[in-house]
Amino acid sequence: MQTTTSFKQDKSNIDPQRTHRQQRFWQIIFPVIIVGVALVAGMVYLLLTAGAANGDVAGLAQTAMVILTLPLLLMLLPILVITIALIILLGKLAGWLPKAGGHVFEFSENVRRSVQKSTSAAVTPLFFIQQKNAELQQLVRSIHPKSKGERGL
């Protein structure tokens, strides 16, 4: 069992920078080197089996085309995966979207109706006043036929 003093002594012996360098080498640099060596070995193997040693130019050209095309295809693979995922997502949304669109349409219609009712209610007193004003002008015109309501009320 460790005491607090022995734990502090063990912790002081650990060098974080040294640990970081070791982890960086084994987790980043070493795998990159291994993959790079494997790729170069694969390309050399392709060149040798394509007939580079025999001087077969057509086989060498075909191998060079494959070597140049493969990295491009590998770089475009994530775009293909994203495109396929978007297609699948849109397929799933196609079943859900009409229902949601219907709900949004119903909500917007309810808002439109309530706005229309509130504006109608706000304007009703003005229409009432205008109507009574017109009735008064008609009454004045009927009483005084010569006056055509030019002065107004």
Secondary structure per residue as TSV (DSSP state, phi and psi in degrees):
chain	resnum	aa	ss	phi	psi
A	1	M	-	360.0	134.9
A	2	Q	-	-90.5	140.2
A	3	T	-	-92.1	171.6
A	4	T	H	-64.6	-32.7
A	5	T	H	-72.0	-39.8
A	6	S	H	-69.4	-33.1
A	7	F	H	-65.6	-40.1
A	8	K	H	-66.6	-36.5
A	9	Q	H	-67.4	-41.6
A	10	D	H	-64.3	-39.3
A	11	K	H	-69.1	-33.2
A	12	S	H	-72.0	-22.5
A	13	N	T	-76.3	-16.9
A	14	I	-	-82.7	125.4
A	15	D	-	-101.2	110.7
A	16	P	H	-63.2	-34.7
A	17	Q	H	-68.9	-38.9
A	18	R	H	-65.5	-42.2
A	19	T	H	-62.2	-41.7
A	20	H	H	-63.2	-43.1
A	21	R	H	-62.3	-41.8
A	22	Q	H	-64.7	-45.5
A	23	Q	H	-64.9	-39.2
A	24	R	H	-62.9	-41.8
A	25	F	I	-64.4	-51.4
A	26	W	I	-75.7	-25.6
A	27	Q	I	-99.3	-20.4
A	28	I	I	-122.1	-60.7
A	29	I	I	-67.7	-47.7
A	30	F	H	-60.1	-48.0
A	31	P	H	-63.0	-35.9
A	32	V	H	-65.0	-41.7
A	33	I	H	-63.8	-44.7
A	34	I	H	-61.2	-45.1
A	35	V	H	-66.1	-40.7
A	36	G	H	-61.8	-44.3
A	37	V	H	-63.9	-39.4
A	38	A	H	-65.1	-39.9
A	39	L	H	-65.8	-44.4
A	40	V	H	-63.3	-41.8
A	41	A	H	-63.2	-39.6
A	42	G	H	-64.7	-40.6
A	43	M	H	-66.4	-41.2
A	44	V	H	-62.9	-41.4
A	45	Y	H	-61.7	-44.3
A	46	L	H	-61.7	-40.9
A	47	L	H	-65.6	-39.7
A	48	L	H	-70.0	-39.7
A	49	T	H	-77.4	-17.5
A	50	A	T	-80.2	-8.7
A	51	G	T	99.8	25.4
A	52	A	T	-65.5	-31.6
A	53	A	T	-70.2	-30.9
A	54	N	T	-85.4	-11.4
A	55	G	T	87.0	19.8
A	56	D	-	-75.8	102.8
A	57	V	H	-72.2	-37.1
A	58	A	H	-65.1	-44.5
A	59	G	H	-64.7	-38.1
A	60	L	H	-66.1	-38.5
A	61	A	H	-66.6	-41.2
A	62	Q	H	-64.8	-41.1
A	63	T	H	-65.2	-40.5
A	64	A	H	-63.4	-38.0
A	65	M	H	-64.7	-41.5
A	66	V	H	-64.9	-43.0
A	67	I	H	-64.6	-35.2
A	68	L	H	-78.0	-29.7
A	69	T	H	-82.8	-35.1
A	70	L	H	-58.4	-45.9
A	71	P	H	-61.5	-37.4
A	72	L	H	-63.5	-43.5
A	73	L	H	-64.2	-39.2
A	74	L	H	-67.9	-33.8
A	75	M	H	-71.7	-30.3
A	76	L	H	-85.6	-9.1
A	77	L	H	-59.7	-43.3
A	78	P	H	-61.4	-35.1
A	79	I	H	-65.3	-39.5
A	80	L	H	-63.9	-42.5
A	81	V	H	-63.7	-42.3
A	82	I	H	-64.4	-41.4
A	83	T	H	-62.5	-44.1
A	84	I	H	-64.3	-41.0
A	85	A	H	-63.2	-40.1
A	86	L	H	-65.5	-37.8
A	87	I	H	-64.4	-43.6
A	88	I	H	-64.7	-42.8
A	89	L	H	-62.0	-43.3
A	90	L	H	-65.4	-34.3
A	91	G	H	-63.7	-39.7
A	92	K	H	-71.8	-36.1
A	93	L	H	-70.2	-25.0
A	94	A	H	-62.2	-32.0
A	95	G	H	-78.9	-28.9
A	96	W	H	-91.7	-30.0
A	97	L	H	-64.1	-42.7
A	98	P	H	-61.3	-38.1
A	99	K	H	-64.1	-46.2
A	100	A	H	-65.0	-39.0
A	101	G	H	-63.1	-38.1
A	102	G	H	-63.9	-41.6
A	103	H	H	-64.9	-41.7
A	104	V	H	-64.6	-41.1
A	105	F	H	-63.7	-43.8
A	106	E	H	-61.3	-42.9
A	107	F	H	-62.5	-44.6
A	108	S	H	-66.7	-34.5
A	109	E	H	-66.7	-40.5
A	110	N	H	-63.1	-41.6
A	111	V	H	-63.7	-44.0
A	112	R	H	-61.1	-44.1
A	113	R	H	-62.8	-44.4
A	114	S	H	-67.0	-37.4
A	115	V	H	-66.0	-40.8
A	116	Q	H	-64.5	-42.4
A	117	K	H	-64.6	-42.2
A	118	S	H	-68.9	-38.8
A	119	T	H	-69.4	-35.4
A	120	S	H	-64.8	-41.8
A	121	A	H	-67.7	-33.5
A	122	A	H	-72.8	-30.3
A	123	V	H	-90.0	-18.2
A	124	T	H	-54.9	-46.3
A	125	P	H	-60.6	-36.8
A	126	L	H	-65.5	-40.8
A	127	F	H	-64.5	-37.9
A	128	F	H	-62.8	-44.9
A	129	I	H	-63.5	-43.4
A	130	Q	H	-64.3	-39.2
A	131	Q	H	-64.7	-45.4
A	132	K	H	-65.1	-36.1
A	133	N	H	-63.4	-44.3
A	134	A	H	-64.8	-38.8
A	135	E	H	-63.6	-41.9
A	136	L	H	-63.6	-42.3
A	137	Q	H	-63.1	-39.2
A	138	Q	H	-64.3	-39.9
A	139	L	H	-64.1	-43.9
A	140	V	H	-63.2	-41.9
A	141	R	H	-65.0	-35.9
A	142	S	H	-72.8	-30.8
A	143	I	H	-77.4	-45.8
A	144	H	-	-113.0	92.4
A	145	P	T	-64.3	-26.5
A	146	K	T	-72.9	-31.8
A	147	S	-	-78.6	128.3
A	148	K	-	-105.7	20.3
A	149	G	S	76.4	28.8
A	150	E	S	-73.3	-31.2
A	151	R	S	-78.6	-31.7
A	152	G	-	71.9	177.7
A	153	L	-	-113.9	360.0
